[in-house]
Amino acid sequence: MDLSTLSDEQLNARRIAVLTEQERRQRVAQLPDQLAAMTRDAVAAGCSPEDLLDRLTDALEPAPDQETAP
């Protein structure tokens, strides 16, 4: 791809798309550790591990009105 042929608006749109994707990838990489830390904090505060696991299982199931990926 020859970036020099893009208009300033097109180039800026690509820059924003790249930054957005980089942020998404960073969140995906960080979220499992954040979830684990939150779970440890919740158990330390007195939450039932079984209740936490039930909530997580429910969250992983698609809602009835959500389409599943092919």
C-alpha positions in Angstrom: 0.0 0.0 0.0 1.4 3.4 -1.0 0.4 5.7 1.9 1.6 8.7 0.0 -1.4 8.4 -2.3 -3.9 8.8 0.6 -5.5 12.1 1.4 -4.9 13.6 4.9 -8.4 12.4 6.0 -7.8 8.9 4.7 -4.4 8.7 6.4 -5.8 10.0 9.7 -8.6 7.5 9.5 -6.1 4.7 9.1 -4.0 6.0 12.0 -7.1 6.1 14.2 -8.0 2.5 13.1 -4.5 1.3 14.0 -4.5 3.0 17.4 -8.0 1.6 18.2 -6.8 -2.0 17.2 -3.6 -1.6 19.3 -5.7 -0.5 22.3 -8.1 -3.5 21.8 -5.2 -5.9 21.7 -3.7 -4.4 24.8 -7.0 -4.8 26.7 -7.4 -8.4 25.5 -3.9 -9.1 26.9 -4.5 -7.4 30.2 -8.1 -8.5 31.0 -7.4 -12.1 32.1 -4.9 -10.9 34.8 -7.3 -8.2 35.9 -10.2 -10.7 36.2 -7.9 -13.0 38.2 -7.0 -10.2 40.6 -10.6 -9.1 40.9 -11.6 -12.7 41.7 -8.9 -12.9 44.4 -10.1 -9.6 45.9 -13.7 -10.8 45.9 -12.9 -14.0 47.6 -10.8 -12.2 50.2 -13.7 -9.8 50.8 -16.0 -12.8 51.5 -17.6 -13.6 48.1 -18.4 -17.3 47.5 -16.1 -18.8 44.9 -19.0 -20.9 43.7 -21.1 -17.7 43.2 -18.3 -16.1 41.3 -17.9 -19.1 39.1 -21.6 -19.2 38.5 -21.6 -15.5 37.5 -18.6 -16.0 35.2 -20.2 -19.0 33.6 -23.4 -17.0 33.0 -21.4 -14.2 31.5 -19.7 -16.5 29.1 -23.0 -17.8 27.7 -24.5 -15.8 24.9 -27.7 -14.0 25.7 -30.7 -15.5 24.0 -31.0 -12.5 21.6 -27.2 -12.6 20.7 -26.0 -14.3 17.6 -23.1 -16.6 18.0 -20.1 -16.4 15.7 -20.1 -18.9 12.8 
